[in-house]
Amino acid sequence: MAFCVELDQFGQDFLDKLCHQLTSDLQQSHPADAICKVIAEAGKLLSDKLPRADSDVNELQDTLVLLD
């Protein structure tokens, strides 16, 4: 899976930072706001090393499914 290989270049600290941010924000704010905030932060951090090209195609639906 190409994305997983690319994600390895960011290291565990990258994932830990996002996890800590999400956990902290979930305790302090509305869950939807916390999820949106961490997704936006991940996008900013990932965009430097994984820039979007004009030819990129969105292969996945833009939906979020929460399971209880």
SESEGU-73130 format. One record per residue: residue number from 1; x, y, z of N, C-alpha, C, O, CB in turn. Coordinates in nm, 3 decimals. Glycine has a CB too. Layout:
N
<titi pos="NUM" n_xx="X" n_yy="Y" n_zz="Z" ca_xx="X" ca_yy="Y" ca_zz="Z" c_xx="X" c_yy="Y" c_zz="Z" o_xx="X" o_yy="Y" o_zz="Z" cb_xx="X" cb_yy="Y" cb_zz="Z"/>
...
END
This chain:
68
<titi pos="1" n_xx="0.085" n_yy="-0.117" n_zz="0.000" ca_xx="0.000" ca_yy="0.000" ca_zz="0.000" c_xx="0.090" c_yy="0.124" c_zz="0.000" o_xx="0.165" o_yy="0.146" o_zz="0.095" cb_xx="-0.097" cb_yy="0.000" cb_zz="0.123"/>
<titi pos="2" n_xx="0.084" n_yy="0.202" n_zz="-0.103" ca_xx="0.174" ca_yy="0.316" ca_zz="-0.121" c_xx="0.161" c_yy="0.419" c_zz="-0.010" o_xx="0.261" o_yy="0.473" o_zz="0.036" cb_xx="0.148" cb_yy="0.382" cb_zz="-0.256"/>
<titi pos="3" n_xx="0.039" n_yy="0.447" n_zz="0.034" ca_xx="0.019" ca_yy="0.549" ca_zz="0.136" c_xx="0.090" c_yy="0.512" c_zz="0.266" o_xx="0.150" o_yy="0.598" o_zz="0.330" cb_xx="-0.129" cb_yy="0.571" cb_zz="0.162"/>
<titi pos="4" n_xx="0.083" n_yy="0.384" n_zz="0.306" ca_xx="0.148" ca_yy="0.341" ca_zz="0.429" c_xx="0.299" c_yy="0.356" c_zz="0.420" o_xx="0.363" o_yy="0.397" o_zz="0.517" cb_xx="0.113" cb_yy="0.195" cb_zz="0.460"/>
<titi pos="5" n_xx="0.355" n_yy="0.325" n_zz="0.307" ca_xx="0.499" ca_yy="0.341" ca_zz="0.288" c_xx="0.535" c_yy="0.488" c_zz="0.300" o_xx="0.634" o_yy="0.522" o_zz="0.366" cb_xx="0.544" cb_yy="0.285" cb_zz="0.152"/>
<titi pos="6" n_xx="0.459" n_yy="0.575" n_zz="0.238" ca_xx="0.485" ca_yy="0.718" ca_zz="0.246" c_xx="0.468" c_yy="0.769" c_zz="0.388" o_xx="0.544" o_yy="0.855" o_zz="0.432" cb_xx="0.391" cb_yy="0.794" cb_zz="0.151"/>
<titi pos="7" n_xx="0.370" n_yy="0.720" n_zz="0.460" ca_xx="0.344" ca_yy="0.765" ca_zz="0.596" c_xx="0.460" c_yy="0.729" c_zz="0.689" o_xx="0.484" o_yy="0.799" o_zz="0.787" cb_xx="0.214" cb_yy="0.705" cb_zz="0.648"/>
<titi pos="8" n_xx="0.532" n_yy="0.620" n_zz="0.659" ca_xx="0.645" ca_yy="0.580" ca_zz="0.742" c_xx="0.752" c_yy="0.689" c_zz="0.750" o_xx="0.823" o_yy="0.697" o_zz="0.850" cb_xx="0.706" cb_yy="0.452" cb_zz="0.687"/>
<titi pos="9" n_xx="0.765" n_yy="0.771" n_zz="0.649" ca_xx="0.867" ca_yy="0.875" ca_zz="0.650" c_xx="0.841" c_yy="0.982" c_zz="0.756" o_xx="0.931" o_yy="1.060" o_zz="0.787" cb_xx="0.877" cb_yy="0.939" cb_zz="0.513"/>
<titi pos="10" n_xx="0.721" n_yy="0.987" n_zz="0.811" ca_xx="0.688" ca_yy="1.087" ca_zz="0.912" c_xx="0.722" c_yy="1.039" c_zz="1.053" o_xx="0.746" o_yy="1.121" o_zz="1.141" cb_xx="0.541" cb_yy="1.122" cb_zz="0.905"/>
<titi pos="11" n_xx="0.724" n_yy="0.911" n_zz="1.074" ca_xx="0.764" ca_yy="0.855" ca_zz="1.202" c_xx="0.653" c_yy="0.851" c_zz="1.307" o_xx="0.546" o_yy="0.910" o_zz="1.289" cb_xx="0.878" cb_yy="0.931" cb_zz="1.256"/>
<titi pos="12" n_xx="0.682" n_yy="0.781" n_zz="1.414" ca_xx="0.585" ca_yy="0.763" ca_zz="1.521" c_xx="0.553" c_yy="0.894" c_zz="1.593" o_xx="0.440" o_yy="0.914" o_zz="1.638" cb_xx="0.638" cb_yy="0.662" cb_zz="1.621"/>
<titi pos="13" n_xx="0.651" n_yy="0.983" n_zz="1.604" ca_xx="0.627" ca_yy="1.111" ca_zz="1.671" c_xx="0.516" c_yy="1.190" c_zz="1.602" o_xx="0.435" o_yy="1.255" o_zz="1.668" cb_xx="0.755" cb_yy="1.195" cb_zz="1.674"/>
<titi pos="14" n_xx="0.513" n_yy="1.184" n_zz="1.470" ca_xx="0.409" ca_yy="1.251" ca_zz="1.391" c_xx="0.271" c_yy="1.197" c_zz="1.430" o_xx="0.179" o_yy="1.274" o_zz="1.457" cb_xx="0.434" cb_yy="1.231" cb_zz="1.239"/>
<titi pos="15" n_xx="0.259" n_yy="1.065" n_zz="1.433" ca_xx="0.130" ca_yy="1.003" ca_zz="1.468" c_xx="0.094" c_yy="1.029" c_zz="1.614" o_xx="-0.023" o_yy="1.052" o_zz="1.647" cb_xx="0.135" cb_yy="0.851" cb_zz="1.441"/>
<titi pos="16" n_xx="0.195" n_yy="1.024" n_zz="1.702" ca_xx="0.169" ca_yy="1.050" ca_zz="1.844" c_xx="0.117" c_yy="1.192" c_zz="1.866" o_xx="0.028" o_yy="1.214" o_zz="1.949" cb_xx="0.297" cb_yy="1.027" cb_zz="1.926"/>
<titi pos="17" n_xx="0.172" n_yy="1.288" n_zz="1.793" ca_xx="0.128" ca_yy="1.428" ca_zz="1.807" c_xx="-0.018" c_yy="1.441" c_zz="1.767" o_xx="-0.096" o_yy="1.506" o_zz="1.837" cb_xx="0.216" cb_yy="1.521" cb_zz="1.720"/>
<titi pos="18" n_xx="-0.056" n_yy="1.381" n_zz="1.655" ca_xx="-0.195" ca_yy="1.388" ca_zz="1.610" c_xx="-0.288" c_yy="1.315" c_zz="1.707" o_xx="-0.398" o_yy="1.363" o_zz="1.735" cb_xx="-0.209" cb_yy="1.329" cb_zz="1.470"/>
<titi pos="19" n_xx="-0.244" n_yy="1.201" n_zz="1.758" ca_xx="-0.325" ca_yy="1.125" ca_zz="1.853" c_xx="-0.346" c_yy="1.204" c_zz="1.982" o_xx="-0.456" o_yy="1.208" o_zz="2.037" cb_xx="-0.259" cb_yy="0.989" cb_zz="1.883"/>
<titi pos="20" n_xx="-0.239" n_yy="1.266" n_zz="2.031" ca_xx="-0.249" ca_yy="1.346" ca_zz="2.153" c_xx="-0.342" c_yy="1.465" c_zz="2.132" o_xx="-0.424" o_yy="1.496" o_zz="2.218" cb_xx="-0.109" cb_yy="1.396" cb_zz="2.197"/>
<titi pos="21" n_xx="-0.329" n_yy="1.530" n_zz="2.017" ca_xx="-0.416" ca_yy="1.644" ca_zz="1.987" c_xx="-0.562" c_yy="1.601" c_zz="1.982" o_xx="-0.649" o_yy="1.668" o_zz="2.039" cb_xx="-0.375" cb_yy="1.710" cb_zz="1.853"/>
<titi pos="22" n_xx="-0.589" n_yy="1.489" n_zz="1.916" ca_xx="-0.727" ca_yy="1.441" ca_zz="1.906" c_xx="-0.782" c_yy="1.404" c_zz="2.044" o_xx="-0.895" o_yy="1.442" o_zz="2.078" cb_xx="-0.735" cb_yy="1.320" cb_zz="1.812"/>
<titi pos="23" n_xx="-0.705" n_yy="1.332" n_zz="2.121" ca_xx="-0.750" ca_yy="1.290" ca_zz="2.254" c_xx="-0.779" c_yy="1.411" c_zz="2.343" o_xx="-0.882" o_yy="1.417" o_zz="2.411" cb_xx="-0.644" cb_yy="1.201" cb_zz="2.321"/>
<titi pos="24" n_xx="-0.688" n_yy="1.506" n_zz="2.341" ca_xx="-0.706" ca_yy="1.627" ca_zz="2.422" c_xx="-0.829" c_yy="1.706" c_zz="2.378" o_xx="-0.909" o_yy="1.749" o_zz="2.460" cb_xx="-0.581" cb_yy="1.715" cb_zz="2.413"/>
<titi pos="25" n_xx="-0.843" n_yy="1.725" n_zz="2.246" ca_xx="-0.956" ca_yy="1.802" ca_zz="2.194" c_xx="-1.089" c_yy="1.731" c_zz="2.217" o_xx="-1.191" o_yy="1.797" o_zz="2.238" cb_xx="-0.937" cb_yy="1.829" cb_zz="2.046"/>
<titi pos="26" n_xx="-1.090" n_yy="1.598" n_zz="2.213" ca_xx="-1.213" ca_yy="1.524" ca_zz="2.239" c_xx="-1.261" c_yy="1.546" c_zz="2.382" o_xx="-1.381" o_yy="1.548" o_zz="2.409" cb_xx="-1.193" cb_yy="1.374" cb_zz="2.212"/>
<titi pos="27" n_xx="-1.167" n_yy="1.561" n_zz="2.474" ca_xx="-1.203" ca_yy="1.583" ca_zz="2.614" c_xx="-1.251" c_yy="1.725" c_zz="2.639" o_xx="-1.325" o_yy="1.749" o_zz="2.734" cb_xx="-1.084" cb_yy="1.552" cb_zz="2.703"/>
<titi pos="28" n_xx="-1.210" n_yy="1.819" n_zz="2.553" ca_xx="-1.240" ca_yy="1.959" ca_zz="2.579" c_xx="-1.347" c_yy="2.019" c_zz="2.489" o_xx="-1.400" o_yy="2.126" o_zz="2.520" cb_xx="-1.116" cb_yy="2.038" cb_zz="2.564"/>
<titi pos="29" n_xx="-1.381" n_yy="1.952" n_zz="2.378" ca_xx="-1.476" ca_yy="2.014" ca_zz="2.285" c_xx="-1.568" c_yy="1.910" c_zz="2.224" o_xx="-1.561" o_yy="1.791" o_zz="2.256" cb_xx="-1.402" cb_yy="2.089" cb_zz="2.176"/>
<titi pos="30" n_xx="-1.653" n_yy="1.955" n_zz="2.137" ca_xx="-1.745" ca_yy="1.870" ca_zz="2.065" c_xx="-1.666" c_yy="1.773" c_zz="1.978" o_xx="-1.569" o_yy="1.814" o_zz="1.914" cb_xx="-1.844" cb_yy="1.953" cb_zz="1.979"/>
<titi pos="31" n_xx="-1.704" n_yy="1.644" n_zz="1.974" ca_xx="-1.629" ca_yy="1.546" ca_zz="1.897" c_xx="-1.609" c_yy="1.583" c_zz="1.749" o_xx="-1.501" o_yy="1.562" o_zz="1.694" cb_xx="-1.698" cb_yy="1.413" cb_zz="1.905"/>
<titi pos="32" n_xx="-1.710" n_yy="1.637" n_zz="1.685" ca_xx="-1.698" ca_yy="1.673" ca_zz="1.544" c_xx="-1.593" c_yy="1.782" c_zz="1.525" o_xx="-1.515" o_yy="1.778" o_zz="1.430" cb_xx="-1.834" cb_yy="1.720" cb_zz="1.487"/>
<titi pos="33" n_xx="-1.589" n_yy="1.878" n_zz="1.615" ca_xx="-1.489" ca_yy="1.985" ca_zz="1.607" c_xx="-1.348" c_yy="1.929" c_zz="1.626" o_xx="-1.254" o_yy="1.969" o_zz="1.557" cb_xx="-1.517" cb_yy="2.093" cb_zz="1.712"/>
<titi pos="34" n_xx="-1.334" n_yy="1.836" n_zz="1.721" ca_xx="-1.204" ca_yy="1.775" ca_zz="1.748" c_xx="-1.153" c_yy="1.697" c_zz="1.628" o_xx="-1.036" o_yy="1.705" o_zz="1.592" cb_xx="-1.212" cb_yy="1.684" cb_zz="1.871"/>
<titi pos="35" n_xx="-1.242" n_yy="1.621" n_zz="1.565" ca_xx="-1.204" ca_yy="1.542" ca_zz="1.448" c_xx="-1.167" c_yy="1.634" c_zz="1.332" o_xx="-1.066" o_yy="1.611" o_zz="1.264" cb_xx="-1.318" cb_yy="1.446" cb_zz="1.406"/>
<titi pos="36" n_xx="-1.246" n_yy="1.735" n_zz="1.308" ca_xx="-1.216" ca_yy="1.829" ca_zz="1.198" c_xx="-1.083" c_yy="1.900" c_zz="1.221" o_xx="-1.006" o_yy="1.920" o_zz="1.127" cb_xx="-1.328" cb_yy="1.934" cb_zz="1.185"/>
<titi pos="37" n_xx="-1.056" n_yy="1.937" n_zz="1.344" ca_xx="-0.932" ca_yy="2.008" ca_zz="1.377" c_xx="-0.810" c_yy="1.919" c_zz="1.351" o_xx="-0.712" o_yy="1.965" o_zz="1.293" cb_xx="-0.934" cb_yy="2.055" cb_zz="1.523"/>
<titi pos="38" n_xx="-0.816" n_yy="1.793" n_zz="1.393" ca_xx="-0.700" ca_yy="1.705" ca_zz="1.376" c_xx="-0.682" c_yy="1.666" c_zz="1.228" o_xx="-0.569" o_yy="1.647" o_zz="1.183" cb_xx="-0.716" cb_yy="1.578" cb_zz="1.463"/>
<titi pos="39" n_xx="-0.790" n_yy="1.655" n_zz="1.154" ca_xx="-0.779" ca_yy="1.627" ca_zz="1.010" c_xx="-0.714" c_yy="1.745" c_zz="0.940" o_xx="-0.628" o_yy="1.727" o_zz="0.854" cb_xx="-0.920" cb_yy="1.597" cb_zz="0.948"/>
<titi pos="40" n_xx="-0.754" n_yy="1.867" n_zz="0.975" ca_xx="-0.693" ca_yy="1.986" ca_zz="0.915" c_xx="-0.544" c_yy="1.993" c_zz="0.949" o_xx="-0.463" o_yy="2.026" o_zz="0.862" cb_xx="-0.765" cb_yy="2.113" cb_zz="0.964"/>
<titi pos="41" n_xx="-0.508" n_yy="1.964" n_zz="1.073" ca_xx="-0.368" ca_yy="1.966" ca_zz="1.114" c_xx="-0.288" c_yy="1.860" c_zz="1.039" o_xx="-0.176" o_yy="1.886" o_zz="0.994" cb_xx="-0.355" cb_yy="1.945" cb_zz="1.267"/>
<titi pos="42" n_xx="-0.344" n_yy="1.741" n_zz="1.026" ca_xx="-0.276" ca_yy="1.634" ca_zz="0.952" c_xx="-0.255" c_yy="1.677" c_zz="0.807" o_xx="-0.148" o_yy="1.652" o_zz="0.750" cb_xx="-0.357" cb_yy="1.503" cb_zz="0.959"/>
<titi pos="43" n_xx="-0.355" n_yy="1.739" n_zz="0.748" ca_xx="-0.343" ca_yy="1.786" ca_zz="0.610" c_xx="-0.230" c_yy="1.886" c_zz="0.594" o_xx="-0.155" o_yy="1.880" o_zz="0.496" cb_xx="-0.473" cb_yy="1.848" cb_zz="0.564"/>
<titi pos="44" n_xx="-0.218" n_yy="1.978" n_zz="0.690" ca_xx="-0.109" ca_yy="2.077" ca_zz="0.683" c_xx="0.026" c_yy="2.008" c_zz="0.693" o_xx="0.118" o_yy="2.040" o_zz="0.617" cb_xx="-0.124" cb_yy="2.182" cb_zz="0.795"/>
<titi pos="45" n_xx="0.039" n_yy="1.915" n_zz="0.786" ca_xx="0.167" ca_yy="1.848" ca_zz="0.807" c_xx="0.203" c_yy="1.756" c_zz="0.691" o_xx="0.320" o_yy="1.745" o_zz="0.654" cb_xx="0.163" cb_yy="1.769" cb_zz="0.936"/>
<titi pos="46" n_xx="0.104" n_yy="1.691" n_zz="0.633" ca_xx="0.129" ca_yy="1.598" ca_zz="0.523" c_xx="0.154" c_yy="1.669" c_zz="0.390" o_xx="0.224" o_yy="1.616" o_zz="0.304" cb_xx="0.013" cb_yy="1.504" cb_zz="0.507"/>
<titi pos="47" n_xx="0.099" n_yy="1.787" n_zz="0.373" ca_xx="0.104" ca_yy="1.853" ca_zz="0.242" c_xx="0.245" c_yy="1.889" c_zz="0.197" o_xx="0.272" o_yy="1.897" o_zz="0.077" cb_xx="0.020" cb_yy="1.977" cb_zz="0.246"/>
<titi pos="48" n_xx="0.336" n_yy="1.911" n_zz="0.292" ca_xx="0.473" ca_yy="1.944" ca_zz="0.253" c_xx="0.542" c_yy="1.829" c_zz="0.181" o_xx="0.608" o_yy="1.849" o_zz="0.079" cb_xx="0.553" cb_yy="1.984" cb_zz="0.375"/>
<titi pos="49" n_xx="0.526" n_yy="1.709" n_zz="0.235" ca_xx="0.596" ca_yy="1.592" ca_zz="0.179" c_xx="0.510" c_yy="1.515" c_zz="0.079" o_xx="0.562" o_yy="1.438" o_zz="-0.002" cb_xx="0.640" cb_yy="1.500" cb_zz="0.290"/>
<titi pos="50" n_xx="0.379" n_yy="1.535" n_zz="0.086" ca_xx="0.288" ca_yy="1.464" ca_zz="-0.004" c_xx="0.197" c_yy="1.566" c_zz="-0.073" o_xx="0.076" o_yy="1.566" o_zz="-0.052" cb_xx="0.203" cb_yy="1.358" cb_zz="0.074"/>
<titi pos="51" n_xx="0.256" n_yy="1.652" n_zz="-0.154" ca_xx="0.174" ca_yy="1.757" ca_zz="-0.217" c_xx="0.074" c_yy="1.698" c_zz="-0.316" o_xx="0.099" o_yy="1.595" o_zz="-0.380" cb_xx="0.264" cb_yy="1.858" cb_zz="-0.289"/>
<titi pos="52" n_xx="-0.038" n_yy="1.765" n_zz="-0.327" ca_xx="-0.142" ca_yy="1.723" ca_zz="-0.423" c_xx="-0.106" c_yy="1.777" c_zz="-0.560" o_xx="-0.079" o_yy="1.896" o_zz="-0.577" cb_xx="-0.283" cb_yy="1.773" cb_zz="-0.379"/>
<titi pos="53" n_xx="-0.106" n_yy="1.688" n_zz="-0.658" ca_xx="-0.080" ca_yy="1.728" ca_zz="-0.797" c_xx="-0.211" c_yy="1.758" c_zz="-0.868" o_xx="-0.317" o_yy="1.709" o_zz="-0.827" cb_xx="-0.001" cb_yy="1.616" cb_zz="-0.872"/>
<titi pos="54" n_xx="-0.205" n_yy="1.837" n_zz="-0.973" ca_xx="-0.325" ca_yy="1.869" ca_zz="-1.049" c_xx="-0.392" c_yy="1.744" c_zz="-1.107" o_xx="-0.513" o_yy="1.742" o_zz="-1.128" cb_xx="-0.292" cb_yy="1.966" cb_zz="-1.162"/>
<titi pos="55" n_xx="-0.312" n_yy="1.640" n_zz="-1.131" ca_xx="-0.364" ca_yy="1.518" ca_zz="-1.191" c_xx="-0.417" c_yy="1.417" c_zz="-1.088" o_xx="-0.467" o_yy="1.311" o_zz="-1.126" cb_xx="-0.257" cb_yy="1.452" cb_zz="-1.273"/>
<titi pos="56" n_xx="-0.407" n_yy="1.450" n_zz="-0.958" ca_xx="-0.456" ca_yy="1.358" ca_zz="-0.855" c_xx="-0.607" c_yy="1.340" c_zz="-0.865" o_xx="-0.681" o_yy="1.434" o_zz="-0.895" cb_xx="-0.418" cb_yy="1.410" cb_zz="-0.716"/>
<titi pos="57" n_xx="-0.651" n_yy="1.218" n_zz="-0.840" ca_xx="-0.792" ca_yy="1.184" ca_zz="-0.845" c_xx="-0.834" c_yy="1.139" c_zz="-0.705" o_xx="-0.765" o_yy="1.059" o_zz="-0.642" cb_xx="-0.821" cb_yy="1.072" cb_zz="-0.951"/>
<titi pos="58" n_xx="-0.946" n_yy="1.190" n_zz="-0.656" ca_xx="-0.999" ca_yy="1.148" ca_zz="-0.528" c_xx="-1.061" c_yy="1.011" c_zz="-0.545" o_xx="-1.167" o_yy="0.997" o_zz="-0.606" cb_xx="-1.104" cb_yy="1.250" cb_zz="-0.473"/>
<titi pos="59" n_xx="-0.994" n_yy="0.908" n_zz="-0.491" ca_xx="-1.039" ca_yy="0.770" ca_zz="-0.511" c_xx="-1.139" c_yy="0.724" c_zz="-0.405" o_xx="-1.205" o_yy="0.622" o_zz="-0.421" cb_xx="-0.920" cb_yy="0.677" cb_zz="-0.510"/>
<titi pos="60" n_xx="-1.150" n_yy="0.800" n_zz="-0.299" ca_xx="-1.240" ca_yy="0.763" ca_zz="-0.189" c_xx="-1.352" c_yy="0.864" c_zz="-0.174" o_xx="-1.337" o_yy="0.980" o_zz="-0.210" cb_xx="-1.162" cb_yy="0.751" cb_zz="-0.058"/>
<titi pos="61" n_xx="-1.464" n_yy="0.818" n_zz="-0.121" ca_xx="-1.574" ca_yy="0.908" ca_zz="-0.095" c_xx="-1.536" c_yy="1.005" c_zz="0.018" o_xx="-1.459" o_yy="0.969" o_zz="0.107" cb_xx="-1.702" cb_yy="0.829" cb_zz="-0.058"/>
<titi pos="62" n_xx="-1.588" n_yy="1.125" n_zz="0.013" ca_xx="-1.563" ca_yy="1.224" ca_zz="0.117" c_xx="-1.667" c_yy="1.208" c_zz="0.228" o_xx="-1.751" o_yy="1.296" o_zz="0.250" cb_xx="-1.566" cb_yy="1.368" cb_zz="0.059"/>
<titi pos="63" n_xx="-1.661" n_yy="1.095" n_zz="0.296" ca_xx="-1.755" ca_yy="1.069" ca_zz="0.404" c_xx="-1.678" c_yy="1.014" c_zz="0.523" o_xx="-1.569" o_yy="0.959" o_zz="0.509" cb_xx="-1.867" cb_yy="0.970" cb_zz="0.360"/>
<titi pos="64" n_xx="-1.737" n_yy="1.028" n_zz="0.639" ca_xx="-1.680" ca_yy="0.976" ca_zz="0.761" c_xx="-1.785" c_yy="0.886" c_zz="0.825" o_xx="-1.900" o_yy="0.927" o_zz="0.843" cb_xx="-1.635" cb_yy="1.091" cb_zz="0.858"/>
<titi pos="65" n_xx="-1.747" n_yy="0.765" n_zz="0.858" ca_xx="-1.838" ca_yy="0.669" ca_zz="0.919" c_xx="-1.789" c_yy="0.643" c_zz="1.061" o_xx="-1.677" o_yy="0.598" o_zz="1.080" cb_xx="-1.847" cb_yy="0.537" cb_zz="0.837"/>
<titi pos="66" n_xx="-1.872" n_yy="0.671" n_zz="1.159" ca_xx="-1.841" ca_yy="0.644" ca_zz="1.299" c_xx="-1.914" c_yy="0.518" c_zz="1.343" o_xx="-2.034" o_yy="0.505" o_zz="1.322" cb_xx="-1.878" cb_yy="0.764" cb_zz="1.389"/>
<titi pos="67" n_xx="-1.841" n_yy="0.428" n_zz="1.403" ca_xx="-1.898" ca_yy="0.304" ca_zz="1.450" c_xx="-1.902" c_yy="0.305" c_zz="1.603" o_xx="-1.804" o_yy="0.342" o_zz="1.667" cb_xx="-1.818" cb_yy="0.182" cb_zz="1.397"/>
<titi pos="68" n_xx="-2.014" n_yy="0.265" n_zz="1.658" ca_xx="-2.024" ca_yy="0.254" ca_zz="1.805" c_xx="-1.979" c_yy="0.119" c_zz="1.852" o_xx="-1.980" o_yy="0.091" o_zz="1.972" cb_xx="-2.167" cb_yy="0.281" cb_zz="1.853"/>
END
